[in-house]
Amino acid sequence: YLLLGPKGPGAWVVVTRDGAEWGRYPLNQDATAVIGGEEWNVLQINGGKASVAEANCGDQTCVRSGAISREGETIVCLPHRVVIRVEGGGQTDLDALAG
């Protein structure tokens, strides 16, 4: 069997839009970034966690997703084709257990 466990804290928030990298932000520095133009999402990094503070998409799923901070966690806004992912944490608490 294979058991995937939680990843460790991440180092970067990587934002892609339409499959291309839009921006890369350190998770340890508080920041606010507007992703997009006419269709927009507001990325908020605060206290080592990233979230979508607001967006002008119809379903608001990205806003309701909450904050992410661990490597591999994502927030997705399908209407705006935006993916926000935590990467590069280095050490993990548990990567995988095979047996």
MOPEHU-V488062 format. One record per backbone hydrogen bond with DSSP energy under -0.5 kcal/mol. CO is the residue of the C=O (numbers start at 1). NH is the residue of the N-H. If there is no record, write none. Layout:
CO	NH
CO	NH
This chain:
1	99
2	4
3	5
3	97
6	94
8	71
11	27
12	14
12	87
13	15
13	25
14	85
15	22
15	23
16	83
17	20
20	17
23	15
25	13
26	29
31	45
33	35
33	43
34	36
35	41
38	40
39	37
40	56
41	35
41	43
42	53
42	54
43	33
44	46
44	51
45	31
46	49
49	46
50	68
51	44
51	53
54	42
60	64
61	65
62	52
63	66
68	50
69	10
70	73
73	86
75	84
76	78
77	81
77	82
78	81
81	18
82	77
83	16
83	85
84	75
85	14
86	72
87	11
87	12
89	91
95	5
97	3
